[in-house]
Amino acid sequence: MGRYEEDWYFAGTGNLDECNGAYDVNGDYGYYITDKYPFTPPCTFGTRDPSFGKKSPTLPPLSIASDLLPKQFTLHPNHPNPFNPVTTLQYDLPEDAMVNITIYDMMGRQVKTLVNGSQTAGYKSIQWNATNNIGKPASAGLYLYTIKAGDYSQTKKMVLLK
């Protein structure tokens, strides 16, 4: 018996081989989930139901729960800081947005564009390997990184050591 035997059932619209990882229990055509993965179509899953076989139960479609998304736009401090040769920039997008993340030197010159495009909502991160837009190493020093996403804009400082 699989570890999910008491809580889940499995219905296959094809033969058992098409729905790998399941087997028939007591000949009731209720295939129970086992520890074998992955399941392949044409398989249907649902919670244990006494009317199994009388209807075709399924789980609702998967979706991203709203409480798993950030509540506001945020640009976090890079880490490590100071860094050599790689640092990670993390940011939160509460909604889908056009995102631009650019690194500037202290003279205001653009050094590297890390992100420039549409992104979905969520918790994001990107690494900068201390190179410029043409792949040459950046000099040691103080840099600014800016995010623009929708109406949100934020700038923070980071230090590259050599």
DOSE-216208 format. One line per field, with one value per residue (C-alpha): residue in three letters; x, z negated, y negated; residue number from 0. Coordinates in steps of 0.5 Angstrom, whole numbers, plus 2048, in hexadecimal, padded with zeros to 3 digits. Example, Ala and Ser with C-alpha at 12.3 -4.5 7.8 and 13.67 -1.06 7.14 Angstrom:
BEGIN
rest = ala / ser .
east = 819 / 81B .
up = 7F0 / 7F2 .
north = 809 / 802 .
nr = 0 / 1 .
This chain:
BEGIN
rest = met / gly / arg / tyr / glu / glu / asp / trp / tyr / phe / ala / gly / thr / gly / asn / leu / asp / glu / cys / asn / gly / ala / tyr / asp / val / asn / gly / asp / tyr / gly / tyr / tyr / ile / thr / asp / lys / tyr / pro / phe / thr / pro / pro / cys / thr / phe / gly / thr / arg / asp / pro / ser / phe / gly / lys / lys / ser / pro / thr / leu / pro / pro / leu / ser / ile / ala / ser / asp / leu / leu / pro / lys / gln / phe / thr / leu / his / pro / asn / his / pro / asn / pro / phe / asn / pro / val / thr / thr / leu / gln / tyr / asp / leu / pro / glu / asp / ala / met / val / asn / ile / thr / ile / tyr / asp / met / met / gly / arg / gln / val / lys / thr / leu / val / asn / gly / ser / gln / thr / ala / gly / tyr / lys / ser / ile / gln / trp / asn / ala / thr / asn / asn / ile / gly / lys / pro / ala / ser / ala / gly / leu / tyr / leu / tyr / thr / ile / lys / ala / gly / asp / tyr / ser / gln / thr / lys / lys / met / val / leu / leu / lys .
east = 800 / 802 / 803 / 7FD / 7F9 / 7F4 / 7F3 / 7F4 / 7F1 / 7F3 / 7EF / 7F2 / 7EE / 7F3 / 7F6 / 7FB / 801 / 7FF / 7FE / 805 / 806 / 7FF / 7FB / 7F5 / 7F2 / 7ED / 7EB / 7E7 / 7EA / 7EC / 7F4 / 7F8 / 7FE / 804 / 80B / 80D / 80D / 80C / 804 / 803 / 7FC / 7F7 / 7F7 / 7F2 / 7F3 / 7EE / 7ED / 7EA / 7E3 / 7DE / 7DA / 7E1 / 7DF / 7D8 / 7DB / 7E2 / 7E5 / 7EB / 7EF / 7EE / 7F3 / 7F9 / 7FA / 7FF / 7FB / 7FB / 7FE / 804 / 806 / 809 / 805 / 809 / 80F / 815 / 81D / 821 / 828 / 82D / 831 / 836 / 838 / 83E / 83F / 844 / 843 / 83B / 835 / 82E / 828 / 821 / 81B / 814 / 80E / 807 / 804 / 807 / 80B / 810 / 816 / 81D / 823 / 829 / 830 / 833 / 83A / 83B / 83C / 835 / 837 / 833 / 837 / 833 / 82B / 829 / 822 / 81E / 817 / 811 / 810 / 80B / 809 / 80E / 814 / 81A / 821 / 827 / 82F / 834 / 83B / 83E / 83E / 83C / 837 / 83D / 83F / 846 / 847 / 845 / 84A / 849 / 845 / 83E / 838 / 831 / 82C / 825 / 81E / 818 / 812 / 80B / 80B / 810 / 817 / 81D / 824 / 82A / 831 / 836 / 83E / 842 / 849 / 84F .
up = 800 / 802 / 7FC / 7FF / 7FF / 7F9 / 7FC / 804 / 809 / 811 / 817 / 81D / 824 / 827 / 825 / 81F / 823 / 825 / 81E / 81B / 814 / 812 / 811 / 810 / 809 / 807 / 80F / 80E / 813 / 80E / 810 / 80A / 80A / 809 / 808 / 80F / 813 / 818 / 81A / 821 / 825 / 825 / 81E / 819 / 812 / 80C / 805 / 802 / 804 / 802 / 809 / 80D / 813 / 814 / 816 / 818 / 812 / 814 / 810 / 812 / 816 / 813 / 812 / 80E / 808 / 807 / 800 / 803 / 807 / 804 / 802 / 805 / 809 / 805 / 807 / 802 / 800 / 805 / 801 / 800 / 7FF / 800 / 806 / 80A / 80F / 80F / 80B / 80B / 80C / 809 / 80B / 80A / 80F / 80C / 814 / 81B / 81D / 822 / 81E / 81F / 81A / 81C / 819 / 819 / 817 / 812 / 818 / 81B / 821 / 822 / 821 / 822 / 823 / 81F / 821 / 826 / 828 / 825 / 81F / 81B / 814 / 80F / 80B / 80F / 80F / 814 / 814 / 816 / 818 / 818 / 81F / 824 / 82A / 82E / 829 / 827 / 81F / 81B / 817 / 80F / 80C / 80A / 80F / 80F / 811 / 813 / 814 / 818 / 818 / 81A / 816 / 811 / 811 / 80C / 80C / 807 / 806 / 807 / 806 / 80B / 808 / 80C .
north = 800 / 7F9 / 7F4 / 7F0 / 7F6 / 7F3 / 7EC / 7EC / 7F0 / 7F0 / 7F1 / 7F3 / 7F2 / 7F7 / 7FD / 7FE / 7FD / 7F6 / 7F4 / 7F6 / 7F6 / 7F9 / 800 / 803 / 804 / 80A / 80A / 803 / 800 / 7FA / 7FA / 7F7 / 7F3 / 7F6 / 7F3 / 7F4 / 7ED / 7EA / 7EB / 7EB / 7E9 / 7EB / 7EB / 7E8 / 7E7 / 7E5 / 7E5 / 7EC / 7EC / 7F2 / 7F0 / 7F2 / 7F5 / 7F2 / 7EB / 7E9 / 7E5 / 7E0 / 7DB / 7D4 / 7D1 / 7CE / 7C7 / 7C2 / 7C0 / 7B9 / 7B9 / 7BC / 7B6 / 7B0 / 7AA / 7A5 / 7A3 / 7A4 / 7A3 / 7A7 / 7A6 / 7AA / 7AF / 7B0 / 7A9 / 7A7 / 7AD / 7B0 / 7B2 / 7B4 / 7B1 / 7B2 / 7AD / 7AF / 7AB / 7AD / 7AB / 7AB / 7AB / 7AD / 7A7 / 7A4 / 7A5 / 7A1 / 7A2 / 79E / 79D / 797 / 794 / 78E / 78A / 78C / 790 / 796 / 79C / 7A2 / 7A3 / 7AA / 7AA / 7A6 / 7A9 / 7AC / 7B0 / 7B4 / 7B2 / 7B6 / 7B6 / 7B5 / 7B5 / 7B4 / 7B4 / 7AF / 7B2 / 7AB / 7AA / 7A5 / 7A5 / 7A8 / 7AD / 7A9 / 7A9 / 7A3 / 79F / 7A0 / 79A / 798 / 799 / 798 / 79C / 79A / 79E / 79B / 79F / 79C / 795 / 798 / 796 / 797 / 796 / 799 / 799 / 79F / 7A0 / 7A4 / 7A6 / 7A9 .
nr = 0 / 1 / 2 / 3 / 4 / 5 / 6 / 7 / 8 / 9 / 10 / 11 / 12 / 13 / 14 / 15 / 16 / 17 / 18 / 19 / 20 / 21 / 22 / 23 / 24 / 25 / 26 / 27 / 28 / 29 / 30 / 31 / 32 / 33 / 34 / 35 / 36 / 37 / 38 / 39 / 40 / 41 / 42 / 43 / 44 / 45 / 46 / 47 / 48 / 49 / 50 / 51 / 52 / 53 / 54 / 55 / 56 / 57 / 58 / 59 / 60 / 61 / 62 / 63 / 64 / 65 / 66 / 67 / 68 / 69 / 70 / 71 / 72 / 73 / 74 / 75 / 76 / 77 / 78 / 79 / 80 / 81 / 82 / 83 / 84 / 85 / 86 / 87 / 88 / 89 / 90 / 91 / 92 / 93 / 94 / 95 / 96 / 97 / 98 / 99 / 100 / 101 / 102 / 103 / 104 / 105 / 106 / 107 / 108 / 109 / 110 / 111 / 112 / 113 / 114 / 115 / 116 / 117 / 118 / 119 / 120 / 121 / 122 / 123 / 124 / 125 / 126 / 127 / 128 / 129 / 130 / 131 / 132 / 133 / 134 / 135 / 136 / 137 / 138 / 139 / 140 / 141 / 142 / 143 / 144 / 145 / 146 / 147 / 148 / 149 / 150 / 151 / 152 / 153 / 154 / 155 / 156 / 157 / 158 / 159 / 160 / 161 .
